Amino acid sequence: MDCSSPFGSGPCTRVLFIGNSYTAVNDLPTMFANLAGAGGQRVETGMAAPGGWTLANHASSSDTLGKIKSTNWNYVVIQEQSEIPSIQLYRTQDMYPAARNLVRDIRNIGATPVFFETWAHRDGLPENGMQNYESMQFQIDNGYLGIAQELNVTLAPVGFAWLMVRRQSPQLDLWQADGSHPTEQGTYLAACVFYSVIFKKSPEGLTFTAQQPVETAQLLQKIAAETVLNVP
């Protein structure tokens, strides 16, 4: 989606999403753009998200660097592979060096980097000592918070919002059958979090629901706002 769309007025906000299938499944950039349009925002989105890619793949990719340099992006969202942030050895050796390089490249073009803190697997990662979802989520949070604090980068707490939904409304299906990738509800929650992070506004009341039941969309909007904006 680009800024020639009929939605909204005023300045255009350009957002590039860098990641893998967690970003590409259900087309998170377009879902975010549609949500933003419902909020009267003009946006342009782009995506570099080959399946299975890590931040190390992106940091060494001329295609990704070309995408970063292709437009005057306002924000560039960075999403690591699903397991690496939860494992201290991998995030120290692989995620953090790549993140430092990508953040440097993003800042060099005058854009603001944003870390996309992802959700844990539904069944955790038992082979690495994380026996359930919440224990893996705790480690993912630590992984993203560590590098976000080091580099002074904004964090989009999608994983934390996911945890809040699981605790408050466990009947919602945020994961696909593989226990890893998001359903449309999961992607909609992520879009709501990014709306709150980028525009510093609550998505509550926006009419775009991504074909979710209105009451479900309203719940996800509310939890996203509470997670990002700390509203009561």
QUILIN-V202803 format. One line per field, one symbol per residue. psi: psi as a letter, one per 30 degrees, with the letter a starting at -180 (. if undefined). A space follows every 50 residues. Layout:
# QUILIN-V202803
psi: ???
This chain:
# QUILIN-V202803
psi: kagflfkalalkkkkkkkbbffeekgieeeeeeeeeefggkklkllkjik kfklfeeefgkfeeeeeefflikekjkkklleeeffjeeeeeeeeeeeee eeeeeeffgglkkkkjjlllkegaiefggjfleeeeeeeeeeeeeeeeee ghkkkjieeeeeeeeeeeiffkjfklffgdlkleeeeeeeeeeeeeeefh lkgkfkfkghglkeeeeeeeeeeeeeeefhk.
